[in-house]
């Protein structure tokens, strides 16, 4: 993969998001995350072997919602079967 150099105006972030999480049991948690991504009008230069610097631009916007369910392993408590 070729390296790229990205030029972004100062003060412009391009993404914002947040999320919540809750413990369901001592080992199970649930989460819900939201991410808004806006890279419209961004420009960058790719360094491509044999071609040199190639200017690129991107026009991408997305709303992403990510639910999740996590299991926490308790490695310090001995495993007991009944």
Number of C-alpha atoms within 10 A of each C-alpha: 5 7 9 15 12 12 10 14 9 6 6 8 11 13 13 11 12 10 12 10 13 11 12 11 10 10 11 13 15 15 14 14 14 14 15 14 15 17 17 12 10 16 16 16 16 16 16 13 8 6 8 10 14 11 12 12 12 12 10 11 13 11 12 11 14 10 12 11 13 12 11 10 10 10 7 6 7 7 7 5 4 2
